[in-house]
Amino acid sequence: MCAVPTGTAVSTARLRLELADIVRAHGDAYRRTHRLVSVQRRALHAIETCRTATLGGHRETCDRCGAVRITYNSCRNRHCPKCQTLTKERWLAARRADLLPIPYFHVVFTLPHGLNALAQGNPRVIYTLLFRAAADTLLAFGRDPRHLGGTIGITAILHTWGQTLSQHLHLHCLVTGGALAGDASRWIAGRSAFLFPVRALSTVFRAKYLAALRGAFDAGQLTFAGGTAKLADRRAFTGALGELRATDWIVYAKRPFAGPEQVLDYLGRYTHRVALSNDRLVAHGDGHVCFRWKDYADHDRVKILTLDTDEFLRRFLLHVVPRGFMRIRHFGLLANRTRRETLTRCRDLLGQPPTEDAPPESVAVLLHRLTGLDVARCPVCRGGRMQITALVVRVSSPPDTS
């Protein structure tokens, strides 16, 4: 078992253990003894083969001393802890052009845990309804003349996990602190201290979500099995909705950001995060995995949680989203179809100079900016440049995940 007991406070020093090590050691056994959907199998295969000969790569040769280096390909799976940094940075570069010179607010919509089991069997439906209900709620408050009376902009990011890898379905929303008037004639500034009353947001969000969930049931869009099988009966489902309606739903609003730099910092921390990063792993052995978690109920102390390996993998796989599902979505002023035209009008009204899309950075340039390392520099002679001279083919093909 891991040497550090559960609940012990620890430092946050980085260790070298990776999620890939755990999957390589236990993935095959887990796949043989558990029923997984194809997207979960793909995620495990991608994580364990990332940057290995299995995925192929290329040979680089120094143009001065002739030193040779083999570099293997990344899996690019969005659930792999090693493959999100570059994707995140490129996404952030694109979002810089969208920022307006206004306050932004951070609002979090959380689904009650009573929906967790239903979400496991119907993730695409449950997650889609979360986006829809939260966005519709915010847009409705924005259009209400008692608040703003115009169209706000929203970037919504789905997270499905808590600090201990438990199921915790919530949506982080970055919301403009103002709105564009319906006739686009003026910019309507919001209040400086808060955007909308959270208790009212919670009530409307709950009503919109439960109405949409009832609609999904009536349309036959939900499947029921195992612990949720009884909900296939209309009377039982109606009773479950009644219980959910009787509970308080949590909507949390943080203080507004101080400026664009804080907005980008927020986006960088929340957008391309995976359920568990490698730097939180502490140890793995004797059928157990230990990882760090932050106990918000205990003054944010960092502690160690020890899980059986099967339970650890089960919890991690809870957060593999359906294939093709968009975890980041934009609404209102930021809706993809009209974003460029709408933001141009907002900048005109706010007196902000027009922005130009920056050309995408190469991997080498991006890594140099992030780490200060010149990956094209020869590690042997230190003066030459590494040039790609040959491709390294895959040593095997991906497994059948159908």
N, C-alpha and C positions, 0 to 999 in steps of 0.2 A: 504494500500500500504506500501511497505518497507519504513522505516523512512529515509534512506539515499538517496538523489536525484542522478539521473544519472550524471556522469561526475565528482563527488566529489572525491578528493584525500583522501585516507584513509591509516591507518596503516595496517600491514599484520598480526595482531594477529589472532590466530587460534580460531574459534568458533566451537560449537558442532553440529550445524545443519548438517544433512547428506542428500545426494541425495535420500536415501531410504525413508526419512520422506516425501519428496515431492511426490515421486511416490506412497506411501501408501495413501496420502491424495487426490491425483488427478488422479492416474493411471486408475482407473476403468472408470471414466467419460471420460477420454481421449480416452480410447479404444473403448468406445461406440460411440463416435462422430467422430472418425478418422479411415481411412482405413490403417491398418498396415500390413506389411509382417510378416511372422512367426518368423523370427529371431529378429525383434523388439519386438514382444510380449514376446518372451523368455527372452530377456534382461530385460524388465520391471518386469516380474515375478521374475527373479533371484535377481534383485536389491532389491525389496520390501520384499523378503522372506529370504535374506541372513542372516545367524546367528540368525534365529528364529526357533520356534518349528516346523514350516511347513517343514523344511528340516531335522528334526530329529537331533540326536546328541548322546552324551554319558554322563553317570553319573560317576563322579570321587569321590573317597572316600579316605580320609587321612589315611595312614597306622599307624598313631600314635594316633590321637585324634578322628578319625571317622567322621570328618566334611565332608559334602557332597556338591559337586558343579556340576551344570549342564552346559555343554558346547555344544552349537549348531553348526551345520555344516555350512561351508561357501558354497556359491553358485558356486564359481570358474568360474563365467562368466567373460570373459575378458573385458567386459564393466563396471563391478562393481568396484567402486573406492576402496572398502575395500579388494579386492581379488587379487591385483596385486603385493603387496610388496614381498611376499614369492616367487611367480613365478618369479619375476624380479631377486631376489637375487640368486635363483638357476640357472637361465639362465646366469647371470653374472659369477658365479663360473665356469660354463662350458666354457665361452668365455675367461677366463683368460689364459687357456691353448693354445689359438689360437694366442695370441699377440706375435708379433715379435719385436726385439729390433731396431725399425726403426721409423721414423716420420709417423704420420697418419694425413689425411686431412678430413675435414668436408665439403661436397658439398651438396647443396640443389637444387633439381629440382622442379619447381612449374608449375602446369597447369594453363592456363588462365581461368578466371571465366566464360568465354563464354562456357566452357564445363560443368559447374556445373549442369545445368538442364539435360543434357544427362547422366551425371554420376548418378543422382538420379534414373533414370529408368534402368541404365545398370552398376551398380557399379562394378560387377565382371570384365566385359570387360574393362571398363575405367581404373580401378586400375591395372589390369594385364598389359595393354599396357604401363602404366606409369613405372612399374618395368622394362619391357622389353626394352623400348626406352632409359631409363636412363642408365641401365646396358650396353646395346649395345654401347651407346655413350662413356661411360667411358672406356670400354674394347677396343674400336676402337682407342681411343686416346692413351691408354697404349701401344698398339701393334705398333703404328706408330713410326718408328725409329727417327722421328724428335722430339719426346718427350721422350719415354722410350725404346720402341722396345721389349716389353715382356708382360707377363700376370700379371696384378695387382689383388689385392684382394678387394672385395667390400662387405660390410654389408649394406643393404638398409632397411629402416624402413618407413612404410607408416603412414602419419598423414593426416587427412581430415579436420581438424578444424583450425580456427583462435582463437584469445583470447576471442572474443565475442560469440563463438560457431557458428560463420558463417562458410559457406562452403569454405574451403581453401585447395585444394588438392595439397599436396607436398610430396616429398620423401627426407628423410635425409639419406645421404650416408656417411659411414665411409670408406675411401679409403687408401690403403697402399701407403706410399710415396716412392715407388720403385716397381720393377717388376722382375719376374723370366724370364730369357732368354728362348726363344722358345725351345732350346735343353736342358734346365735345367742345363747348365754348369756354370752359374754365376748369381749373383744377381746384378741387375742394379739399382743403387741408383738414386732417383729423386732429383729435385732441392729443396733447403731448404726453399725458400720463398713461392713458389706456385707450384701447381701440373700441371694444364693445363689452358690455357687462357679461361676465362669464356664466353667471347663473342662468341668464336668459338664453345665452348660446347653448348651454347644456340642455335646457328644456326643449328647444326647437330641434337641436341635433337628434335627441332621443326620438322625438316624434317622427322626424323625417326618416331616420334609419329604420325604425320598426314598421312604418308604412311601406317602405321599399322592401323590407324583408317579407312582409305579408304578400306583397305583389310577386316576389320571387317564388314563394310557396304556391300561390294560385296559378302561376305560369308553369309549374312543374320544373323549375330550374334547380331545385334542391334535391340532393340524394341523402338517404338516411340508412345508416348501418351501425351495427354494434351498439354503443351506448346511446345513440340518437335514433335508433330504429323506431322507438315508440312515438317519436315526433311526426312520423309519417301520417298519423291519424290527425285529422283537422282539429278535433276537440283538444287533443293533447298539445298540438302546436299553438293553438289559441291561448291555452293556459300558460304555456311557456312565455308567450309574448306578454301576457298579463304580469307575470313575475318580473320580466325585464323592465316593463313600464313602471313598476312599483319601486324600482331602485334608482338611486341617484347616479347619473352618468357624469363622468369627470371630463371637464374641459378646463384646461389650464392655460393662462396667458402670462408670459414673462414680460418684464420691463422692456421698453423699446430699445433698439440698438442705438449706439452713439453715432455711428457713421458707416459708410460703405465697407471699411476694413473689418468691422465687427460682423457685418452681414456675410462677407466672404468667409470669415473664420467659422461662423455658424454653418454655412453651407458645406465647408470642407469637413466639418466634424460629423455631419448628419447624412449627407447625400449617399455616398458610396460605402458606407460602413457595412461590414458583415456581422453576423451574429456574434462571432468571437474572433478577435484578432490574435495573431501569434504571440504578441508581447504580453498577453494575459495568461498564457500557459506557464505553469510552474514545473510540473513533473508528471511522469506517466510511467506506470509499472505495476506489476502484480495485479493486473486487471482493473486498475483505477486510474483516473485522470484528476489532477489538481489544477485549478485555475483561480486567478484573482477575480474578485468582484467587489463592487463598491456598495456598502450598506447605507442607503440613504436614510434609513430609520435610526442609524447609529452615528449621526454626525459625519456621514460620508466616509467612514473608516473603510480602508481597503482590507479585505479579508480573503481567506482561502476556502474554497469549496472543493470537497472531494466527492467524486461520483464514480460509480461503477462504469466501466468502459462502455457497456451496452447502453446504459442510461445516458451517458454523455453523448454518444452518437445519436441516440433517439432524440434528445433535446436539440442537438444541432440541426438535424434533418427536419425538425418541425418548421424551420425558418427558410427552407428552400422554397422559393415562390414558383408558381406554375410557369411553364415554358412560355416565353414571349410576354409575360406580364410586366407592365410598366410600373416600377416602384416610385418613379418621380413623375409628377404630372403638373401641368400649369393651367390656370383658370383665369377668367376675367380679362384684365388688361394683358396678361401674359399668355393667353391661349395661343397655341402654335399657329393657328390659321390667320390670325390678325395681329400677331405680336409686333411685327416690324412697323406697320402703319400706325398702330395705336401708340406705341412708345415714342415714335417720332412726334406725334401730336402732343403727348405729355411733356416731352422735352421742350418743345416750342413754348408751351404755356408756363413752364417752370424756368425758362431762360437758360436751359442747359445746352451747351454746344453739341452738335451732332456727333455721334461716335461711329467709328469704323471698325468692322470686324478684323481682328488681327489674324494674320496667316497662322495656321497650325504649326506648332514647334515639332521638330524631329525628336525621336526618342533620346538621342544623344544630348541635344540641347536642353530638353526637359529635365533629364537626369542631372545634368550639370547645374541647372538652376536650383534643383531641389536639394542636391547633396554636395555640390561643389566638386564632384569628381568628374574628370574627363574620361569617359568610358572608351573613347577612341584612342586614347594614348597608350602606347605599348607598355605593359607592366614590367617588361624585362629591361629594355634599353632606355626607357623613359623619354625617348626623343622621337621615336617613329610613330606612325599612325597605323592602327589595325584596319585592314581592308578585308571585306568578305571575298573569299576566293573559292568557296565550294559550299554546296548545300549538304546537310546531313539528313538522310531520309529517315522516316520513322522506322523503329525496329519492330513495331507491331501496329495493327489497326485497332481503333477503339472497339470495345465490346458491343454486342447487340443489346440495346436497351429497350427494345420494343416490348 
